[in-house]
C-alpha cells in the first residue's frame, strides 16, 4: 500500500497537476500581495480584467463559449485573469502558424481533378455535395473518387489490421495518437515497427504529451528514439513554465508508405482492444483508407509533426504518386483545429449539416454529449421532420460529471422524441454519424466542446460508398444486441446530481 501511494505521488500526472495548481496560485498570490502593497497594481489588475472582459465579449465566437470566462472574470477578476492566461487562449508563433496553415493554403485542385469530381457529384445529385463543398471551402482539402474505405467496427480488428499493414511497409510509417500506454497493444505495434526498421523503413511517431501523461514516462519518446524511431511529444508540457494545457492533439492517424492509412477513435492502449476492462467492454471503430485519399492523411500528419520542432518533413517525400485505382463513391478526410488557429468549427458544422439534411434516419455514437443549443435544436427539428434520430452513449461512464451533463442532454432530447440507447455494461468510444444510408462521418470528434472547440481533430466524410452498408449493419447490431434503450426515467437525475449538473453546465464549454 505504501509503495502504491509513493508511485501515485511520484507519478508525472501528480507532478503536472501540482504544477498547474502551483502556477495558478503563484500568479494569484503575486497579484494579491502586490495589490495590497501598491494601490496602482489593484488599478492595473482591474483595468486588465475589464479589458479581458471586453476582449472575450467581442471575440468572434458563440456566446456559449464566452459565458464561463465572463462569469469567472465578473465574480473573481484575478482568478479569471490567471485562469484565462493558463487555459483560455491559443498561442502559436508566426512560424508555427505558417507550418500549420501550409496544407490549407495549397489547394492542388487541378492535380486532384476537383472540378470534374464536383460536377459529377452535382449531375448524380449526391446528397453529400453541399457538405463536401463546405469542407473544401473551410480546409481546401480535396474530395476523392478513386479511393477505398473499409470499416472496422472494433479495436481488436483495428489492432490486427494496423500491425499487418505495418509489417508490409517498404519506405515509412507515420503514427499519431492522443494516448499511448505501455501494454500489449503498444508493444505489439512497436514490435512490428522494429521488424520493418531492420529492412530500412523509417518510422515517425507522435503522441500528445498531456493525453499520455499518466500512461508513459516523461521521456518515453527518447526510449522510442533509442530504437531508431523519430518520436515526438506534441506540445510538450513543462511544469510551471508551460501554459498550454488545452488544444491537444486528439487525432488518431496511421499511414504506411502513403498507400494505406487508418483513421480511428482507438488509441494505442490496452482498453481499446479489451485487454483491460476498467469500464467493462470497450467498443471503438476505425477506417482503413487505401488509394489517393491517403494523401490527405500524410498532410494532416506532417501538419502537426512539423509543429513539434526538430527535423522538418516535406510532403513531397511522402506522397505516393502511383496509387491503385478504386471506384467506390466519394471520400473526404479532413482536419479540425481550435479557434483561432482555424476560424471555423469544421467538425461541428459538418455534424449540423448532416443533421439538417437527414430525411429518413440519423444514427449517432458518441461517448459524450455536451453541446450548445445549435446541435440539440437541430436534432429536435430533425425529429419534427419525421427523421428517426437515434443516439448511442455509454452505460458505464469514464468521467462522472461529464456523464451527468450527457444524461441531462439526452433526457432533454428524449423528451423531444430522440431515441437514446446505452451500450450495455461498457463504454462506447466511437464517434460516428450515419445519415439515410447515403453519407457518414467517422473520426475523432466527440459531441462535446473539448473536441468541437478546443482540440486538433480529424474525421472522414464518406458519400455513397459501400462501407456505409457496413456502418449501417453495425448500427443495427448495436441497437438489437449490444444496447439497451433508455426511457426518460432511466435518464432522470436525483436532487444532488441536478445540483452538480446545474453548476457544471455553466463551465461545460471549458470541459
Secondary structure, DSSP 8 states (H G I E B T S, - for coil): -HHHHHHHHHSHHHHHHHHHHHHHHHHHHHHHHHHHH-HHHHHHHHHHHHHHHHHHHTSSS-HHHHHHHHHHHHH-HHHHHHHIIIII-----HHHHHHHHHHHH---TTTTTHHHHHHHHHHTT-TTHHHHHHHHHHH----BSS-EEEEE-SHHHHHHHHHHHHHT-SSEEEEEES-B-TTHHHHHHHHHHHHHHTTT-EEEEEEETTTTTTTS-TTHHHHHHTTT-EEEEET---TTT----SS-B---EEEETTTEEEEES--BSGGGGTSS-TTSEEE--EEEEESTTHHHHHHHHHHHHGGG-SS---GGGT--SS-----SSEEEEEEE--TTTSSS-HHHHHHHHHHHH-SSEEEEE-S-EE--HHHHHHHHHHHHTT-EEEEEEESS-SSHHHHHHHHHHHHHHHHTT-EEEEETTEEE--EEEEETTTEEEEES--EEHIIIIISBEEEEEEES-THHHHHHHHHHHIIIIIEEEE-TTTT---HHHHHHHHHHGGGGGG-
